[in-house]
Amino acid sequence: MLGRFENLTLDSIEIPVSKLTGILASVWKEGKFPLVLLSGKMGSGKTTFVSKLVKALLDELRPGLDKSKLFVNSPTYTLMNEYPFPEIQNQLGDPLEIFHFDLYRIGSSEEIPDLGFEEYWNGKGISLIEWWEKAELEFKDRKFRIKIDLEEADEDTRNLQIEFLGEEWRRSDLEITSFLKSEKII
């Protein structure tokens, strides 16, 4: 399932982020661990998108939670940032853990096993992965994948394409189809 949002400013990008947040929160509450794969050129807004998504997820799962000390930045040099929230738990009692990866510095997918990232991608929290194309084969058969492409329309606006990959998303309770059809910004 695919949707496209065009001419988004940094403020209006929060519209699809808030809708996506509800979908991710629903799946996570069930004990499933989605992967969000982010594509886009350098400077297209991937980390800004992740920052808004993390904060919106916290608002969805624990309204009123103090986020004043939360700093979501690019893990370009560390490869992964972890945002643990032990006070927020899903139906299975798993604490909320958000993992933000940036694979820009990865030379090839052969490096991935040495880094141990599969442990996170195979069911530990919500993983947000920038430059995922560097290890594309790692994500091919994983359930609950969302692919997000950000492209610069001009200096102030972005186009956003969201694709829900896999049959697991074809549930009416998640309202994905209506989100992708009705929320387009053009």
Backbone as JSON, one array per atom type, in Angstrom:
{
  "sequence": "MLGRFENLTLDSIEIPVSKLTGILASVWKEGKFPLVLLSGKMGSGKTTFVSKLVKALLDELRPGLDKSKLFVNSPTYTLMNEYPFPEIQNQLGDPLEIFHFDLYRIGSSEEIPDLGFEEYWNGKGISLIEWWEKAELEFKDRKFRIKIDLEEADEDTRNLQIEFLGEEWRRSDLEITSFLKSEKII",
  "N": [[0.85, -1.16, 0.0], [0.54, 2.17, -0.83], [1.22, 5.62, -0.43], [1.3, 9.15, -1.14], [2.55, 12.27, -0.19], [2.66, 15.62, -0.84], [4.63, 18.63, -1.18], [5.23, 19.36, 1.53], [5.83, 21.29, 4.4], [8.15, 21.8, 7.13], [6.47, 22.1, 9.3], [3.95, 21.13, 8.35], [4.6, 18.5, 7.89], [4.08, 17.12, 10.09], [1.47, 16.24, 9.95], [1.18, 13.77, 8.33], [2.99, 12.37, 9.97], [1.73, 12.23, 12.49], [-0.49, 10.6, 11.91], [0.79, 8.26, 11.04], [2.05, 7.6, 13.39], [-0.02, 6.73, 15.07], [-0.65, 4.29, 13.84], [1.8, 2.86, 14.06], [2.0, 2.77, 16.87], [-0.25, 1.21, 17.54], [0.43, -1.31, 16.45], [2.81, -1.84, 17.85], [1.86, -1.95, 20.49], [0.57, -4.39, 20.45], [2.65, -6.13, 20.63], [4.32, -6.42, 18.51], [7.08, -5.59, 16.4], [7.82, -3.01, 14.54], [9.66, -2.02, 11.56], [10.98, 0.93, 10.3], [11.92, 2.19, 7.36], [13.97, 4.56, 6.08], [14.48, 6.66, 3.33], [16.33, 8.92, 1.29], [18.05, 11.78, 0.01], [21.14, 13.21, 1.27], [20.5, 15.56, 3.74], [17.79, 15.71, 3.24], [15.87, 15.51, 5.2], [15.51, 13.28, 6.84], [16.39, 12.7, 9.51], [15.11, 14.76, 10.88], [12.47, 14.01, 10.41], [12.48, 11.56, 11.83], [12.91, 12.53, 14.43], [10.53, 13.99, 14.9], [8.73, 11.88, 14.68], [9.46, 10.15, 16.81], [8.89, 11.79, 19.04], [6.14, 12.18, 18.63], [5.25, 9.54, 18.88], [5.72, 9.11, 21.59], [3.91, 10.97, 22.66], [1.54, 9.78, 21.82], [1.59, 7.27, 23.11], [2.06, 7.82, 25.81], [0.64, 10.31, 26.91], [1.49, 13.58, 27.96], [3.99, 12.99, 28.95], [7.17, 14.07, 29.98], [9.22, 15.46, 27.67], [11.32, 17.13, 27.53], [14.04, 16.71, 27.89], [14.69, 14.99, 25.94], [16.62, 14.29, 23.21], [16.81, 13.9, 19.93], [19.0, 12.9, 17.62], [21.14, 12.59, 14.72], [22.52, 9.4, 14.2], [24.93, 9.17, 12.76], [27.7, 8.84, 13.24], [27.82, 7.15, 15.43], [26.31, 5.04, 14.62], [24.01, 3.87, 15.79], [21.39, 5.1, 17.8], [19.83, 4.82, 20.92], [16.67, 4.97, 22.39], [15.3, 4.52, 25.25], [12.29, 3.77, 27.02], [11.28, 2.81, 29.75], [9.04, 3.11, 31.33], [6.85, 2.92, 29.72], [4.87, 0.42, 28.45], [4.05, -2.43, 26.37], [1.28, -4.69, 25.54], [2.36, -7.14, 26.17], [4.11, -6.61, 28.15], [6.56, -5.64, 27.41], [9.03, -3.14, 27.5], [8.97, 0.12, 25.99], [11.23, 0.63, 23.45], [13.1, 2.53, 21.32], [14.95, 2.42, 18.44], [17.33, 4.05, 16.6], [18.85, 4.0, 13.63], [21.63, 4.7, 11.5], [22.9, 3.97, 8.56], [24.73, 5.04, 6.85], [27.55, 5.09, 6.89], [28.25, 2.48, 6.55], [30.02, 0.12, 4.71], [29.3, -2.14, 3.22], [26.73, -4.69, 3.03], [27.81, -6.92, 4.21], [29.04, -6.17, 6.54], [27.1, -5.96, 8.48], [26.37, -8.35, 10.1], [28.54, -8.42, 11.92], [28.08, -6.18, 13.44], [25.83, -6.69, 14.91], [23.2, -5.83, 14.62], [20.94, -7.23, 13.79], [19.77, -8.36, 16.0], [18.23, -6.32, 17.06], [16.55, -5.72, 14.91], [15.11, -8.02, 14.61], [13.0, -8.1, 16.35], [12.89, -6.29, 18.68], [11.82, -3.68, 20.08], [11.05, -0.59, 18.33], [12.37, 0.06, 15.24], [14.05, 2.54, 13.5], [15.39, 3.31, 10.5], [17.84, 4.88, 8.81], [19.3, 5.28, 5.58], [19.0, 2.63, 4.82], [19.28, 1.19, 2.5], [21.88, 0.43, 2.2], [22.08, -2.02, 3.33], [20.2, -3.63, 2.11], [19.29, -6.31, 1.58], [19.01, -7.36, 4.12], [16.52, -6.57, 4.97], [14.59, -7.56, 3.37], [12.72, -9.77, 3.76], [11.44, -9.21, 6.11], [8.78, -8.76, 8.45], [6.23, -6.27, 8.95], [7.24, -3.8, 7.79], [7.87, -0.46, 6.91], [8.33, 1.75, 4.36], [9.78, 4.81, 3.78], [10.16, 7.52, 1.73], [11.86, 10.48, 1.37], [11.96, 13.45, -0.38], [13.44, 16.37, -1.63], [11.42, 19.02, -2.54], [11.7, 21.71, -2.89], [13.77, 24.22, -1.37], [12.33, 24.66, 1.01], [10.3, 22.78, 1.17], [9.14, 19.36, 1.22], [8.59, 16.21, -0.4], [6.83, 13.32, 0.38], [6.77, 9.89, 0.45], [5.04, 7.07, 1.41], [5.18, 3.68, 2.05], [3.63, 0.71, 2.87], [4.85, -2.34, 3.48], [4.14, -5.66, 2.86], [1.76, -8.23, 3.71], [0.86, -8.15, 6.3], [0.02, -5.63, 7.01], [-2.48, -5.27, 5.97], [-4.92, -4.91, 7.46], [-8.08, -4.02, 8.58], [-8.5, -2.67, 10.97], [-6.29, -1.06, 11.37], [-6.55, 1.06, 9.65], [-5.08, 1.94, 7.44], [-5.41, 2.18, 4.66], [-7.35, 4.22, 4.37], [-5.92, 6.33, 5.51], [-3.78, 6.62, 3.69], [-5.14, 7.39, 1.42], [-6.84, 9.57, 2.03], [-5.4, 11.63, 3.29], [-3.7, 13.12, 1.72], [-1.52, 15.76, 0.85], [-1.41, 18.32, -1.24]],
  "CA": [[0.0, 0.0, 0.0], [1.41, 3.3, -1.09], [0.63, 6.95, -0.41], [2.25, 10.22, -1.41], [2.21, 13.56, 0.37], [3.51, 16.54, -1.58], [4.81, 20.02, -0.75], [5.16, 19.45, 2.98], [6.81, 22.09, 5.13], [8.51, 21.12, 8.38], [5.29, 22.1, 10.16], [2.89, 20.26, 7.84], [5.03, 17.1, 7.88], [3.5, 16.52, 11.3], [0.17, 15.63, 9.64], [1.37, 12.33, 8.12], [3.7, 11.78, 11.11], [0.77, 11.9, 13.55], [-1.28, 9.45, 11.46], [1.68, 7.11, 11.06], [2.31, 7.31, 14.79], [-1.12, 5.91, 15.57], [-0.51, 2.95, 13.27], [2.95, 2.22, 14.7], [1.67, 2.53, 18.28], [-1.18, 0.07, 17.59], [1.17, -2.54, 16.18], [3.75, -2.06, 18.95], [1.09, -2.34, 21.68], [0.26, -5.82, 20.3], [3.86, -6.92, 20.83], [5.03, -6.55, 17.24], [8.15, -4.6, 16.36], [7.95, -2.53, 13.15], [10.85, -1.38, 11.02], [10.69, 2.07, 9.44], [13.08, 2.33, 6.49], [13.94, 5.92, 5.56], [15.33, 6.95, 2.18], [16.4, 10.32, 0.88], [19.41, 12.31, -0.13], [21.7, 13.92, 2.41], [19.83, 16.83, 3.98], [16.39, 15.7, 2.82], [15.0, 15.61, 6.36], [15.27, 11.98, 7.47], [16.55, 12.8, 10.96], [14.02, 15.61, 11.35], [11.29, 13.15, 10.39], [12.62, 10.62, 12.95], [12.71, 13.28, 15.67], [9.1, 14.26, 15.03], [8.06, 10.61, 14.87], [9.73, 9.68, 18.18], [8.12, 12.62, 19.97], [4.72, 11.9, 18.43], [4.99, 8.22, 19.47], [5.63, 9.28, 23.04], [2.63, 11.64, 22.94], [0.48, 8.8, 21.58], [1.65, 6.17, 24.08], [2.06, 8.35, 27.18], [0.39, 11.76, 26.86], [1.98, 14.35, 29.09], [5.35, 12.6, 29.32], [8.13, 15.16, 29.82], [10.19, 15.19, 26.61], [12.21, 18.28, 27.47], [15.44, 16.27, 27.86], [14.86, 14.07, 24.83], [17.33, 14.87, 22.07], [16.93, 12.93, 18.84], [19.96, 13.4, 16.63], [21.59, 11.61, 13.75], [23.57, 8.49, 14.66], [25.85, 8.95, 11.65], [29.01, 8.37, 13.7], [27.64, 6.06, 16.39], [25.54, 4.06, 13.86], [22.72, 3.63, 16.41], [20.99, 5.76, 19.04], [18.76, 4.09, 21.59], [15.79, 5.8, 23.21], [14.5, 3.6, 26.06], [11.23, 4.34, 27.84], [10.82, 1.65, 30.53], [7.74, 3.38, 31.95], [5.81, 2.65, 28.73], [4.94, -1.0, 28.12], [3.0, -2.95, 25.5], [0.41, -5.7, 26.14], [3.17, -8.27, 26.63], [5.0, -6.14, 29.21], [7.84, -5.18, 26.86], [9.17, -1.68, 27.57], [9.19, 0.79, 24.71], [12.59, 0.97, 23.07], [13.17, 3.01, 19.94], [16.33, 2.35, 17.96], [17.51, 4.9, 15.42], [20.07, 3.59, 12.94], [22.09, 5.42, 10.31], [23.84, 3.05, 7.93], [25.48, 5.77, 5.83], [28.98, 4.77, 6.93], [28.44, 1.06, 6.3], [30.58, -0.09, 3.38], [28.51, -3.16, 2.52], [25.85, -5.46, 3.92], [28.59, -7.94, 4.9], [29.43, -5.65, 7.85], [25.96, -5.98, 9.39], [26.44, -9.38, 11.14], [29.53, -8.06, 12.94], [27.56, -5.09, 14.26], [24.79, -7.23, 15.78], [21.94, -5.09, 14.48], [19.81, -8.14, 13.58], [19.14, -8.54, 17.31], [17.22, -5.27, 17.19], [15.62, -5.79, 13.79], [14.33, -9.25, 14.7], [11.98, -8.05, 17.37], [13.24, -5.62, 19.92], [11.48, -2.27, 19.95], [10.73, 0.0, 17.03], [13.62, 0.45, 14.6], [13.98, 3.59, 12.48], [16.66, 3.04, 9.86], [18.23, 5.75, 7.7], [20.26, 4.7, 4.64], [18.79, 1.19, 4.88], [19.65, 0.59, 1.23], [23.23, -0.11, 2.33], [21.93, -3.41, 3.77], [18.86, -3.92, 1.6], [18.93, -7.72, 1.72], [18.64, -7.61, 5.52], [15.14, -6.17, 5.24], [13.74, -8.09, 2.31], [11.65, -10.65, 4.21], [10.97, -8.87, 7.46], [7.39, -8.33, 8.55], [5.96, -4.94, 9.49], [8.16, -2.81, 7.25], [7.31, 0.75, 6.31], [9.38, 2.44, 3.61], [9.47, 6.23, 3.66], [11.08, 8.25, 0.87], [11.78, 11.93, 1.47], [12.7, 14.12, -1.44], [13.29, 17.83, -1.58], [10.69, 19.67, -3.63], [12.52, 22.91, -2.97], [14.49, 24.43, -0.11], [11.44, 24.69, 2.17], [9.27, 21.73, 1.17], [9.53, 17.98, 0.94], [7.58, 15.25, -0.81], [6.95, 12.15, 1.24], [6.08, 8.71, -0.04], [4.99, 6.05, 2.45], [4.75, 2.38, 1.53], [3.51, -0.35, 3.85], [5.29, -3.55, 2.78], [3.74, -6.94, 3.44], [0.35, -8.49, 3.94], [0.54, -7.91, 7.71], [-0.58, -4.31, 7.16], [-3.81, -5.25, 5.36], [-5.94, -5.1, 8.49], [-8.97, -2.86, 8.58], [-8.41, -1.93, 12.23], [-5.19, -0.09, 11.32], [-7.03, 2.18, 8.84], [-3.98, 2.41, 6.59], [-5.91, 2.56, 3.33], [-7.97, 5.55, 4.44], [-4.84, 7.28, 5.77], [-3.02, 6.86, 2.47], [-6.0, 8.01, 0.39], [-7.51, 10.81, 2.41], [-4.56, 12.64, 3.93], [-2.7, 13.68, 0.79], [-1.35, 17.21, 0.87], [-0.85, 18.69, -2.56]],
  "C": [[0.89, 1.23, 0.0], [0.64, 4.61, -1.04], [1.7, 8.0, -0.61], [1.7, 11.53, -0.86], [3.18, 14.56, -0.25], [3.51, 17.93, -0.96], [4.61, 20.21, 0.75], [6.23, 20.4, 3.51], [7.19, 21.3, 6.38], [7.34, 21.09, 9.35], [4.23, 21.12, 9.65], [3.31, 18.79, 7.74], [4.48, 16.36, 9.1], [2.15, 15.88, 11.03], [0.35, 14.14, 9.32], [2.1, 11.66, 9.27], [2.7, 11.37, 12.18], [-0.1, 10.71, 13.17], [-0.44, 8.18, 11.5], [1.95, 6.66, 12.49], [1.22, 6.41, 15.37], [-1.04, 4.47, 15.09], [0.65, 2.21, 13.93], [2.64, 1.87, 16.16], [0.74, 1.33, 18.41], [-0.46, -1.25, 17.42], [2.12, -2.85, 17.33], [3.02, -2.53, 20.21], [0.73, -3.83, 21.65], [1.47, -6.72, 20.54], [4.61, -7.2, 19.54], [6.0, -5.38, 17.13], [8.41, -4.14, 14.94], [9.33, -1.93, 12.85], [10.4, -0.24, 10.12], [11.97, 2.37, 8.68], [13.01, 3.68, 5.81], [14.96, 6.12, 4.45], [15.29, 8.44, 1.89], [17.84, 10.77, 0.81], [19.86, 12.96, 1.17], [20.98, 15.27, 2.54], [18.36, 16.86, 3.59], [15.4, 15.75, 3.98], [14.71, 14.3, 7.07], [15.35, 12.07, 8.99], [15.48, 13.7, 11.55], [12.73, 14.81, 11.42], [11.33, 12.19, 11.59], [12.36, 11.34, 14.27], [11.23, 13.55, 15.92], [8.32, 12.97, 15.31], [8.25, 10.08, 16.29], [8.9, 10.48, 19.18], [6.63, 12.39, 19.85], [4.35, 10.53, 19.0], [4.85, 8.33, 20.98], [4.32, 9.97, 23.43], [1.46, 10.67, 22.8], [0.42, 7.76, 22.7], [1.61, 6.63, 25.53], [1.88, 9.86, 27.13], [0.89, 12.44, 28.14], [3.38, 13.99, 29.55], [6.31, 13.76, 29.04], [9.19, 14.75, 28.79], [11.26, 16.28, 26.53], [13.69, 17.87, 27.39], [15.71, 15.29, 26.73], [15.51, 14.8, 23.66], [17.53, 13.78, 21.03], [17.85, 13.54, 17.81], [20.4, 12.26, 15.72], [22.68, 10.72, 14.34], [24.6, 8.18, 13.57], [27.17, 8.36, 12.14], [28.9, 7.21, 14.69], [26.92, 4.86, 15.77], [24.16, 3.77, 14.46], [22.56, 4.5, 17.66], [19.82, 4.97, 19.61], [17.99, 5.06, 22.48], [14.9, 4.86, 24.01], [13.47, 4.37, 26.91], [10.61, 3.22, 28.66], [9.45, 1.86, 31.16], [6.56, 3.16, 31.0], [5.95, 1.19, 28.3], [3.79, -1.41, 27.21], [2.2, -4.03, 26.24], [1.18, -6.89, 26.7], [4.13, -7.88, 27.76], [6.36, -5.69, 28.72], [7.92, -3.66, 26.99], [9.4, -1.11, 26.17], [10.68, 1.11, 24.55], [12.55, 1.38, 21.61], [14.64, 3.04, 19.56], [16.42, 3.1, 16.65], [18.87, 4.57, 14.82], [20.36, 4.52, 11.78], [23.2, 4.57, 9.7], [24.71, 3.71, 6.87], [26.94, 5.33, 5.75], [29.28, 3.29, 6.71], [28.95, 0.88, 4.87], [29.77, -1.08, 2.56], [27.67, -3.92, 3.54], [26.61, -6.55, 4.68], [29.03, -7.48, 6.3], [28.33, -5.81, 8.9], [26.05, -7.08, 10.45], [27.43, -9.06, 12.26], [29.02, -6.98, 13.89], [26.44, -5.56, 15.21], [23.44, -6.54, 15.68], [20.73, -6.0, 14.3], [19.06, -8.38, 14.88], [18.01, -7.52, 17.51], [16.14, -5.41, 16.12], [14.73, -7.02, 13.84], [13.34, -9.23, 15.86], [12.42, -7.5, 18.69], [12.96, -4.14, 19.69], [11.08, -1.88, 18.54], [12.05, 0.5, 16.44], [13.35, 1.44, 13.47], [15.35, 3.62, 11.81], [16.89, 3.96, 8.66], [19.31, 5.03, 6.88], [20.19, 3.17, 4.67], [19.22, 0.47, 3.61], [21.04, -0.03, 1.27], [23.2, -1.58, 2.76], [20.57, -3.95, 3.33], [18.42, -5.37, 1.79], [18.51, -8.08, 3.15], [17.16, -7.38, 5.79], [14.12, -6.8, 4.33], [12.53, -8.87, 2.83], [11.12, -10.33, 5.6], [9.54, -8.36, 7.44], [7.35, -6.91, 9.11], [7.03, -3.92, 9.11], [7.36, -1.64, 6.68], [8.47, 1.46, 5.63], [8.93, 3.88, 3.4], [10.56, 6.88, 2.82], [10.82, 9.74, 1.04], [12.58, 12.53, 0.33], [12.42, 15.62, -1.34], [12.52, 18.31, -2.8], [11.37, 20.99, -3.95], [13.15, 23.1, -1.6], [13.61, 24.29, 1.12], [10.43, 23.56, 2.22], [9.85, 20.38, 0.78], [8.32, 17.23, 0.39], [7.87, 13.97, -0.03], [6.14, 11.02, 0.62], [6.18, 7.64, 1.04], [4.44, 4.77, 1.84], [4.77, 1.37, 2.67], [3.77, -1.67, 3.13], [4.87, -4.8, 3.53], [2.26, -7.02, 3.73], [-0.08, -8.17, 5.38], [-0.18, -6.58, 7.93], [-2.01, -4.26, 6.65], [-4.9, -5.61, 6.37], [-6.78, -3.84, 8.56], [-8.84, -2.04, 9.86], [-7.28, -0.9, 12.24], [-5.52, 1.13, 10.46], [-5.95, 2.78, 7.94], [-4.49, 2.91, 5.26], [-6.53, 3.95, 3.37], [-6.93, 6.64, 4.71], [-4.1, 7.63, 4.49], [-3.85, 7.55, 1.4], [-6.48, 9.4, 0.78], [-6.61, 11.93, 2.91], [-3.54, 13.27, 3.0], [-2.69, 15.21, 0.88], [-0.7, 17.59, -0.45], [-0.97, 20.18, -2.76]]
}
